[in-house]
């Protein structure tokens, strides 16, 4: 029995070592540590050929403040349409790269149009969707590299539609809702996310926002009119249009914008663009935390169940009470998880999250409770605490 107990202890130590290696690999890969925060010079430049503005690997244009007038106009409107003339420079764009976004960070947006590989991603927040506008509407093979393309995304409170070069490419009516949950403190951003880290590589010649959907006939007519020069009468509902082909920060306003001239603060070009990966922080006067999907929460919980089992089993040898052993296990899990989350701040592809900390700790609690129940039922308690002589 002594020999069996020693063998069991060796196996347990080996499994614990393998688990620790797995934990480090899963939580810290790909190990490309960098100084935090990582910031690069803003790569936005105006194209002298009159074809708009170019967003490079770290470009961004952002409204000088939250466009509360835009929020008011769109929330009280008849829907939404976003019109773009753009040219993508790469199919190697991900997460997705933000072309235009009315948002605050990776996890909270009112609307976003982005690029993931060759897919066009439309995210629109409504009363029946999440804070990031997901599930999204995706258009496969939407981009032709090096070609100026016309993209229009519309919503009439029932159906989301996406047009590419005058033709409808996607329509979805799975989660209809209104804009009541839109946040007026968000910013309007071109070429990146407001907190950085989602740069889009390409050119934008023209962008327009409408407080109602555009019909298929209007979209086709806008495509046929072209982007340069844009002299055709603006469709009804135009809130604001950015004619980048006429200058870096050129702004045109429609009838609605004339009545409320302060809909969008002037666009600014930040000197440097970084990426904020918050654990817990304050931004724009509000608490910001990194959110996680339901799948992330489940995976992080499952990942720490073995932690709870190993630590509870190790502490149980010291003859602590069950309550104290479980408490120490949970505290240990919280400390270890917090260390990993802090380290992730220095990993440019990773995001630290208070939700990951919570789900890791919950996983350890589940593991500790399961181990306690096993011991309580007589499983391996005798071989661990009272090895035979």
C-alpha positions in Angstrom: 0.0 0.0 0.0 2.9 2.4 0.8 4.3 1.6 -2.7 1.0 2.3 -4.3 0.6 5.5 -2.4 4.0 6.7 -3.5 3.2 5.8 -7.1 0.0 7.7 -6.9 1.8 10.7 -5.5 4.3 10.6 -8.4 1.5 10.4 -11.0 -0.3 13.3 -9.3 2.8 15.4 -9.4 3.4 14.6 -13.1 -0.2 15.5 -14.0 0.1 18.7 -12.0 3.2 19.7 -13.9 1.6 18.9 -17.3 -1.5 20.9 -16.3 0.7 23.9 -15.3 2.5 23.8 -18.6 -0.9 23.6 -20.4 -2.2 26.6 -18.4 0.9 28.7 -19.3 0.6 27.7 -23.0 -3.2 28.4 -23.2 -3.2 31.7 -21.3 0.1 33.3 -22.6 0.6 32.0 -26.1 2.0 33.3 -28.5 4.4 34.8 -25.9 5.2 37.9 -27.9 5.5 40.3 -25.0 5.9 44.0 -25.6 5.9 47.2 -23.6 2.5 48.4 -22.6 0.8 50.4 -24.0 2.0 49.8 -27.5 1.6 52.9 -29.6 2.6 53.8 -33.2 2.5 56.9 -35.2 -0.8 57.6 -36.9 -0.3 56.4 -40.5 -3.3 58.2 -42.0 -2.4 60.2 -45.2 -4.3 62.1 -47.8 -3.9 60.8 -51.4 -2.8 63.5 -53.7 -4.6 61.9 -56.6 -7.9 62.9 -55.1 -9.0 59.4 -54.3 -9.5 60.0 -50.6 -7.6 59.1 -47.4 -5.3 56.1 -46.9 -5.3 54.1 -43.6 -2.1 52.2 -43.1 -1.1 49.7 -40.4 -1.9 52.1 -37.5 -4.3 54.7 -39.0 -7.3 56.3 -37.3 -9.6 59.3 -37.7 -12.0 59.9 -34.8 -14.7 62.4 -33.9 -13.4 65.1 -31.5 -16.0 64.0 -29.0 -19.1 61.7 -28.8 -21.5 62.7 -31.6 -24.6 63.1 -29.4 -26.4 64.8 -32.3 -25.8 61.8 -34.5 -27.1 59.6 -31.8 -30.2 61.7 -31.4 -30.9 61.8 -35.1 -30.4 58.1 -35.7 -32.3 56.8 -32.7 -35.3 58.9 -33.7 -35.1 58.1 -37.4 -36.6 55.5 -39.6 -33.6 53.1 -39.6 -30.1 53.3 -40.8 -27.9 53.3 -44.0 -24.2 53.5 -44.2 -22.6 54.3 -47.6 -19.0 53.9 -48.4 -16.7 54.2 -51.4 -13.5 52.4 -50.5 -10.6 50.3 -51.7 -9.2 47.5 -49.6 -5.4 47.0 -49.7 -5.2 43.6 -48.1 -7.1 40.4 -47.5 -4.9 39.7 -44.4 -7.2 41.7 -42.1 -8.9 40.2 -39.0 -10.8 40.5 -35.7 -12.4 42.2 -37.8 -10.5 45.3 -39.0 -12.7 48.4 -38.5 -13.6 50.4 -41.6 -16.1 52.6 -39.9 -17.4 52.2 -36.3 -19.6 54.1 -33.9 -18.2 52.6 -30.8 -16.1 52.8 -27.6 -13.9 49.6 -27.6 -13.8 46.1 -29.0 -16.8 44.9 -27.0 -19.2 47.9 -27.2 -20.5 49.5 -30.4 -23.6 50.9 -31.9 -22.6 49.9 -35.4 -19.5 48.6 -37.2 -18.5 47.8 -40.7 -15.3 45.8 -40.9 -13.2 43.4 -42.9 -12.2 39.9 -41.9 -10.1 38.3 -44.6 -12.2 38.9 -47.7 -15.5 39.0 -45.7 -17.4 42.2 -45.0 -18.8 42.2 -41.5 -21.8 44.3 -40.5 -22.5 44.6 -36.8 -25.6 46.6 -35.6 -26.7 46.9 -32.0 -30.4 46.7 -31.4 -32.7 45.8 -28.5 -32.5 42.2 -29.6 -28.7 41.9 -30.0 -25.6 42.1 -27.8 -23.6 45.2 -26.8 -21.3 44.6 -29.8 -24.0 44.2 -32.4 -23.6 40.5 -32.7 -24.6 38.2 -34.3 -23.3 40.0 -37.4 -24.2 39.8 -41.0 -21.3 38.6 -43.1 -20.7 38.9 -46.8 -18.2 36.4 -48.3 -15.8 37.5 -51.0 -17.0 41.1 -50.7 -13.6 42.8 -51.4 -11.6 43.0 -54.7 -8.2 44.2 -53.7 -7.1 47.4 -55.4 -10.5 48.2 -56.7 -12.6 51.2 -55.6 -15.9 49.6 -54.4 -19.3 50.9 -53.4 -20.7 49.4 -50.1 -24.0 50.2 -48.6 -25.4 48.6 -45.3 -29.1 49.3 -44.5 -31.6 48.5 -41.8 -35.3 49.2 -41.6 -35.9 47.9 -38.0 -36.7 44.5 -39.5 -34.1 43.4 -42.0 -30.4 44.1 -42.4 -29.1 44.4 -46.0 -25.7 44.7 -47.5 -25.0 45.9 -51.1 -21.7 45.7 -52.9 -21.3 47.6 -56.1 -25.0 48.1 -56.5 -26.1 44.5 -55.9 -27.6 43.0 -52.8 -25.2 40.5 -51.3 -26.8 39.7 -47.9 -30.1 40.1 -46.1 -31.0 39.0 -42.6 -34.0 39.5 -40.4 -33.2 37.1 -37.6 -32.9 39.7 -34.7 -35.0 42.7 -35.5 -35.1 45.5 -32.9 -34.8 49.2 -32.4 -31.8 51.5 -31.4 -33.0 52.1 -27.8 -29.9 50.5 -26.4 -27.5 52.7 -28.3 -25.0 54.6 -26.2 -24.5 58.3 -26.9 -21.0 58.4 -25.3 -19.5 56.4 -28.1 -17.2 57.9 -30.8 -17.4 57.8 -34.6 -14.2 56.2 -35.9 -12.7 55.6 -39.3 -10.0 53.0 -40.1 -9.6 51.5 -36.6 -11.4 50.9 -33.2 -11.6 53.9 -30.8 -9.2 52.2 -28.4 -6.9 51.0 -31.3 -5.9 47.5 -32.1 -8.2 46.9 -35.1 -6.5 48.8 -37.9 -7.9 48.6 -41.4 -5.6 48.8 -44.4 -7.1 50.6 -47.4 -8.5 53.9 -48.8 -11.8 55.6 -48.2 -13.0 58.2 -50.7 -16.5 58.8 -49.4 -18.7 57.9 -46.4 -22.3 58.9 -45.7 -24.8 58.1 -42.9 -28.6 58.2 -43.3 -31.3 58.0 -40.6 -33.4 55.6 -42.8 -32.7 52.7 -45.2 -31.9 53.2 -48.9 -33.9 51.3 -51.4 -32.3 48.9 -53.9 -33.1 51.4 -56.7 -31.4 54.3 -54.8 -28.4 52.1 -54.0 -28.0 51.2 -57.7 -28.3 54.8 -58.8 -25.7 55.9 -56.2 -23.3 53.2 -57.6 -23.8 54.3 -61.2 -23.2 57.9 -60.2 -19.7 57.0 -59.0 -17.7 58.7 -56.2 -15.9 61.4 -58.1 -17.3 63.9 -58.5 -20.3 63.3 -56.3 -22.8 65.8 -57.6 -26.0 63.8 -57.7 -28.7 65.0 -55.2 -28.4 63.3 -51.9 -31.2 60.8 -51.0 -33.6 61.8 -48.2 -32.4 61.1 -44.7 -28.8 62.1 -45.2 -27.3 63.0 -41.8 -23.7 63.6 -42.8 -21.3 62.7 -45.6 -17.5 62.8 -45.5 -16.1 63.5 -48.9 -12.5 62.5 -48.3 -11.7 62.8 -52.0 -12.0 66.6 -51.6 -9.6 66.8 -48.7 -8.6 64.9 -45.6 -11.3 66.2 -43.3 -13.9 67.4 -45.8 -17.4 67.3 -44.4 -20.6 67.7 -46.4 -24.0 68.0 -44.6 -27.4 67.1 -45.8 -30.7 68.8 -45.0 -30.9 67.1 -41.6 -27.4 68.1 -40.7 -28.1 71.8 -41.6 -30.9 71.8 -39.1 -28.7 70.4 -36.4 -25.2 71.5 -37.5 -23.4 70.0 -34.5 -24.3 66.3 -35.2 -20.7 65.2 -35.4 -17.7 67.0 -33.9 -14.9 67.6 -36.4 -12.8 64.5 -37.1 -9.3 64.5 -35.6 -6.1 62.6 -36.4 -4.5 61.5 -33.1 -0.7 61.8 -33.3 -0.2 58.2 -32.1 -2.5 55.2 -32.1 -2.2 52.5 -29.4 -4.3 49.6 -28.1 -6.0 49.7 -24.8 -6.5 46.2 -23.3 -8.2 47.0 -20.0 -8.4 44.7 -17.0 -10.4 47.4 -15.2 -10.0 51.0 -16.3 -11.9 54.3 -16.7 -12.5 55.8 -20.2 -14.6 58.8 -21.1 -15.9 59.0 -17.5 -17.1 55.5 -17.3 -15.8 52.1 -16.1 -14.6 49.9 -18.9 -14.0 46.2 -18.5 -13.0 43.7 -21.1 -16.0 41.5 -21.8 -16.1 37.9 -22.9 -18.4 35.7 -25.0 -20.3 32.9 -23.4 -17.9 30.4 -25.0 -15.0 32.2 -23.5 -16.6 32.1 -20.0 -17.2 28.4 -20.3 -13.7 27.6 -21.6 -12.1 29.7 -18.8 -14.3 27.9 -16.2 -13.4 24.4 -17.6 -9.7 25.4 -17.8 -9.5 26.0 -14.0 -11.5 22.9 -12.8 -8.3 20.8 -12.7 -6.6 23.6 -10.7 -9.3 23.3 -8.0 -8.9 19.5 -7.9 -5.1 19.6 -7.6 -4.9 22.4 -5.0 -7.8 21.0 -2.9 -6.2 17.6 -2.9 -2.8 19.0 -1.9 -4.3 21.2 0.9 -6.5 18.4 2.1 -3.4 16.5 3.3 -2.9 19.2 5.9 -6.1 18.2 7.6 -7.7 21.7 7.2 -11.5 21.8 7.4 -13.3 21.4 4.1 -14.6 25.0 4.2 -11.1 26.3 4.8 -9.6 24.1 2.1 -12.1 25.3 -0.4 -11.6 28.9 0.5 -7.8 28.7 0.2 -8.2 26.9 -3.2 -10.5 29.7 -4.5 -8.2 32.4 -3.2 -5.2 30.7 -4.8 -7.0 30.4 -8.1 -8.0 34.1 -8.0 -4.4 35.1 -7.4 -3.0 32.9 -10.2 -5.7 34.0 -12.7 -5.0 37.7 -11.8 -1.3 37.2 -12.5 -2.1 35.7 -15.9 -4.5 38.5 -16.7 -1.9 41.1 -15.8 0.7 39.4 -18.0 -1.8 39.4 -20.9 -1.7 43.2 -20.7 1.8 43.0 -22.3 0.7 40.5 -25.0 -0.5 42.5 -28.1 -2.9 39.8 -29.4 -4.5 39.1 -26.0 -7.0 41.0 -23.9 -7.2 41.0 -20.1 -10.7 40.6 -18.6 -12.3 40.7 -15.2 -14.7 38.2 -16.6 -11.9 35.7 -17.3 -10.8 36.2 -13.7 -14.3 35.4 -12.4 -14.8 32.4 -14.6 -11.3 31.0 -13.7 -12.1 31.3 -10.0 -15.5 29.7 -10.5 -13.8 26.8 -12.3 -11.5 26.3 -9.4 -14.5 26.3 -7.0 -16.2 23.7 -9.1 -13.1 21.5 -9.1 -12.6 21.9 -5.3 -16.2 21.1 -4.6 -16.1 18.0 -6.9 -12.9 16.8 -5.2 -14.4 17.3 -1.7 -17.5 15.3 -2.7 -15.3 12.6 -4.0 -13.3 12.4 -0.8 -16.5 12.6 1.2 -17.8 9.6 -0.6 -14.7 7.7 0.4 -12.9 7.8 -3.0 -9.2 8.3 -2.4 -9.3 9.9 1.0 -7.8 6.9 2.8 -4.9 6.6 0.3 -4.1 10.2 0.5 -4.5 11.1 4.1 -3.9 7.8 5.8 -1.5 5.6 3.8 -1.2 2.1 5.2 2.1 1.2 6.9 
